[in-house]
Amino acid sequence: MLCMGQHLPRHRGTGEDQKTLARINTDKRGWRRGDILRLVNQRLQSGVAKAPALLLLLGVAIFAAGALRYYRHGSFSLAQAGYCVIAVLASLMVLLVFDYTLHHAKIAAVMVLIFVALFLAASPAFCIGMGLGLAGMVMTQGRV
């Protein structure tokens, strides 16, 4: 029995209590609650995203291939510049169709890629248009 002025001893916590608290604050892998958010923030801040950087590099390479083909041809007239401008619009439309088919019918996206490959091989204007269109799309997304 306790008399006036006597207090119960303070509970210091046993090892079992500490394990219970640790289990509440961590998941099965032993991560704490804020660790996942820290990992996500580190990944976002670690540098340039790989996919947009690769697409930008691909766009520049396609543009350079078209410019090299015009350079080897020897002449670049105003009409060919007009073809390049029209090819930018056509390539943007092809990129839109490719994106749609990639998300809705993956097998049909292969046909669009074959179409793009044939036009890139046949027309230097389409090379320049596709390079500018692809690089422009990546740059307007603001991820690079």
C-alpha positions in Angstrom: 0.0 0.0 0.0 1.2 3.5 -0.8 0.9 6.2 1.8 0.7 10.0 1.2 3.9 11.3 -0.3 5.0 8.1 -1.8 5.1 7.8 -5.5 5.1 4.9 -7.9 8.4 4.3 -9.6 8.7 5.7 -13.1 8.4 3.3 -15.9 11.6 3.4 -17.8 10.5 1.1 -20.7 11.6 -2.4 -21.3 13.3 -3.8 -24.3 9.9 -5.1 -25.5 8.4 -1.6 -25.4 11.3 -0.2 -27.5 10.8 -3.0 -30.1 7.1 -2.1 -30.3 7.9 1.5 -30.9 10.5 0.6 -33.5 8.0 -1.6 -35.2 5.4 1.2 -35.4 7.9 3.7 -36.8 9.4 1.3 -39.4 8.1 -1.0 -42.1 9.0 -4.6 -42.8 12.3 -3.7 -44.5 13.4 -1.5 -41.5 12.8 1.8 -43.2 11.6 4.7 -41.2 8.6 6.8 -42.1 10.4 9.7 -43.8 13.1 7.6 -45.5 11.0 7.0 -48.6 10.3 10.7 -49.1 13.9 11.5 -48.7 14.9 8.9 -51.3 12.3 10.3 -53.8 13.6 13.8 -53.3 17.2 12.7 -53.7 16.3 10.9 -56.9 14.5 14.0 -58.3 17.4 16.2 -57.4 20.2 13.9 -58.5 20.4 15.3 -62.0 18.9 15.3 -65.4 16.3 12.6 -66.1 17.7 10.0 -68.4 14.7 9.5 -70.8 14.3 13.2 -71.8 18.0 13.6 -72.2 18.2 10.6 -74.5 15.2 11.9 -76.5 16.9 15.3 -76.8 20.1 13.6 -77.9 18.2 11.5 -80.5 16.5 14.7 -81.8 19.8 16.4 -82.2 21.3 13.4 -84.0 18.4 13.1 -86.4 18.7 16.9 -87.1 22.4 16.6 -87.7 21.9 13.6 -90.1 19.5 15.7 -92.2 21.8 18.7 -92.2 24.7 16.5 -93.2 22.7 15.1 -96.1 21.8 18.6 -97.3 25.5 19.6 -96.9 26.6 16.7 -99.1 23.9 17.5 -101.6 25.6 20.9 -102.1 22.7 23.3 -102.3 20.0 24.4 -99.9 17.3 26.5 -101.6 14.3 28.4 -100.2 12.0 25.7 -101.4 14.0 23.1 -99.4 13.7 25.4 -96.3 9.9 25.4 -96.9 9.9 21.6 -97.1 11.7 21.5 -93.7 9.1 23.8 -92.1 6.3 21.6 -93.5 8.2 18.5 -92.3 8.3 20.0 -88.7 4.5 20.1 -88.7 4.3 16.6 -90.2 6.8 15.2 -87.7 4.8 16.7 -84.8 1.7 15.0 -86.1 3.6 11.7 -86.4 4.9 12.1 -82.9 1.3 12.7 -81.7 0.0 9.6 -83.5 3.0 7.5 -82.2 2.2 8.6 -78.6 -1.4 7.7 -79.0 -0.7 4.3 -80.5 1.9 3.5 -77.9 -0.6 4.0 -75.1 -3.6 2.4 -76.7 -2.2 -0.2 -79.2 1.4 -1.1 -78.7 1.7 -3.3 -81.7 0.4 -0.5 -84.0 3.2 1.8 -82.6 5.7 -0.5 -84.5 4.0 0.4 -87.8 4.4 4.1 -87.0 8.1 3.5 -86.2 8.5 1.7 -89.5 6.8 4.7 -91.3 9.2 7.1 -89.5 12.3 5.1 -90.4 11.3 5.0 -94.0 10.7 8.7 -94.2 13.9 9.5 -92.3 15.8 7.4 -94.9 14.0 9.0 -97.9 13.9 12.6 -97.0 16.5 14.9 -95.5 13.8 17.5 -94.9 11.9 15.0 -92.8 15.1 14.4 -90.8 15.5 18.0 -90.0 11.8 18.3 -89.2 11.8 15.3 -87.0 14.9 16.4 -85.2 13.5 19.9 -84.5 10.1 18.5 -83.6 11.5 15.9 -81.2 14.0 18.3 -79.6 11.3 21.0 -79.4 8.9 18.6 -77.6 11.5 17.6 -75.1 12.5 21.2 -74.4 8.9 22.5 -74.0 8.3 19.8 -71.4 11.0 21.6 -69.4 12.6 18.4 -68.1 16.0 19.0 -69.5 
